[in-house]
Amino acid sequence: MSYLKHILIAAAVLVSILTATTTYAYTTVPEEMIPEDAAEPDMSAVTPVTEGDVTYLTGGIGKAESVAMRGNAKNYALEIVFVEKSGALEEYLSEVKLQIIDSSKNTVLDIDTQGPYFLANLPQGKYQVSAEYNGVVKTQLVSVSKKKHSKLIFWWRMAE
């Protein structure tokens, strides 16, 4: 009987681990997370900014701007999305402190985002991307190349 009990416990642990990792494994933002306050793509409020060798867009507040940012993502080497999660509820974030550091430890960009999407054309190379929201810093590494679009999603758990 204890052998069966151990198998059931191991199966339950495996299911919970698989559930936890698949929750964060996808790299696309589900359509239901896009706000429904507008229908037509509109990039008029979002203007590309150039700082040094980096040209970027930040925005995506409202459905129109969000759809436009998503549609424009293919024109940029790097796409980043910021999301807060509480149980099954997921919300986009803005005003995330974003810092990008190159492989030589030089700060390439240090900004506060204006919406849940950040699109950038950076020189080809490897970067450390740090995002801070509500005092919690998340860091990911990314390789940027002209041949491949890279996408990062930063997730924070909502404080309960």
C-alpha positions in Angstrom: 0.0 0.0 0.0 2.8 2.5 0.8 4.3 1.8 -2.6 1.1 3.0 -4.3 1.0 6.0 -2.0 4.5 7.0 -3.1 3.6 6.7 -6.7 0.5 8.8 -6.3 2.5 11.5 -4.4 5.2 11.5 -7.1 2.5 11.8 -9.8 0.9 14.7 -8.0 4.3 16.5 -7.6 5.0 15.9 -11.3 1.6 17.3 -12.4 2.1 20.4 -10.2 5.6 21.0 -11.6 4.4 20.6 -15.2 1.4 22.9 -14.6 3.7 25.6 -13.1 6.2 25.5 -15.9 3.7 25.4 -18.7 2.0 28.5 -17.3 5.1 30.5 -18.0 6.5 28.6 -21.0 4.5 30.2 -23.9 6.1 33.2 -25.6 3.0 34.8 -27.0 0.5 36.9 -25.1 -3.0 35.4 -25.3 -5.5 37.4 -27.3 -7.8 37.7 -24.2 -5.2 39.8 -22.5 -5.5 42.6 -25.0 -7.8 45.4 -23.7 -11.0 45.9 -25.6 -11.3 49.7 -25.6 -10.5 50.2 -29.3 -10.5 48.2 -32.5 -8.2 49.8 -35.1 -4.4 49.8 -34.9 -3.1 53.3 -34.1 0.6 54.1 -33.7 0.0 57.9 -33.6 0.7 58.0 -29.8 3.9 55.9 -30.1 6.9 57.4 -31.7 10.3 55.7 -32.3 13.1 57.0 -30.1 16.8 56.7 -30.9 19.4 56.8 -28.2 22.9 56.0 -29.4 22.8 52.8 -31.5 19.3 51.9 -30.3 16.0 52.7 -31.8 13.0 51.7 -29.8 9.2 52.0 -29.2 7.4 51.6 -25.9 3.7 51.6 -25.5 0.7 49.4 -26.1 -1.9 50.9 -23.8 -5.4 50.2 -25.1 -6.4 47.7 -27.7 -5.6 50.0 -30.7 -2.1 50.7 -29.6 -1.5 47.2 -28.4 -2.6 45.7 -31.8 -0.3 48.2 -33.6 2.7 47.4 -31.4 2.2 43.7 -31.9 1.8 44.2 -35.7 5.0 46.3 -35.7 7.1 43.9 -33.7 8.4 42.0 -36.7 10.2 45.2 -37.8 12.3 45.1 -34.6 15.0 42.6 -33.5 13.8 42.5 -29.9 10.3 42.4 -28.5 9.6 42.5 -24.7 6.3 42.2 -23.0 5.6 42.9 -19.3 2.8 41.0 -17.5 1.5 40.7 -13.9 -0.2 37.4 -12.9 -2.5 36.5 -10.1 -3.9 33.0 -10.4 -5.6 32.8 -13.8 -5.8 36.7 -14.0 -3.1 38.3 -16.2 -2.7 42.0 -16.7 -0.3 44.1 -18.8 2.1 46.4 -17.0 3.5 49.8 -17.8 6.0 52.0 -16.1 8.5 49.2 -15.8 12.1 50.2 -15.2 14.0 48.6 -18.1 17.8 48.3 -18.3 19.8 46.7 -21.2 23.5 45.9 -20.7 25.7 44.7 -23.5 28.3 41.9 -23.2 31.0 44.5 -22.3 29.0 45.6 -19.3 28.0 48.9 -20.9 24.5 50.2 -20.2 22.9 50.5 -23.6 19.5 51.7 -22.4 18.0 52.7 -19.1 14.3 53.8 -19.3 10.9 53.6 -17.8 8.5 52.0 -20.2 5.3 53.7 -21.4 3.3 50.5 -21.8 3.4 46.7 -21.8 5.3 46.4 -25.1 8.9 47.4 -25.8 10.4 47.0 -29.3 14.0 47.7 -30.1 16.6 47.5 -32.8 19.9 46.9 -31.1 23.3 46.2 -32.6 23.9 42.4 -33.0 25.1 40.8 -29.8 24.3 39.4 -26.4 22.5 41.4 -23.8 21.4 41.2 -20.2 17.9 42.7 -19.9 16.7 43.7 -16.4 13.1 44.8 -15.7 12.0 46.2 -12.3 8.3 46.5 -11.2 7.2 47.3 -7.7 10.8 46.8 -6.4 11.1 43.3 -7.9 13.9 42.9 -10.5 13.8 40.2 -13.1 16.7 39.5 -15.4 17.0 37.6 -18.7 19.7 37.1 -21.3 19.0 37.5 -25.0 21.0 37.3 -28.2 20.0 39.8 -30.8 20.7 39.2 -34.5 19.5 40.7 -37.8 18.3 37.3 -38.9 16.1 36.3 -36.0 13.4 38.2 -34.0 13.9 37.7 -30.3 11.1 37.9 -27.7 11.1 38.1 -23.9 8.2 38.0 -21.6 8.7 39.3 -18.0 6.2 38.0 -15.5 5.5 39.2 -12.0 3.2 37.6 -9.4 0.6 40.0 -8.1 1.1 40.8 -4.4 -1.7 39.2 -2.4 
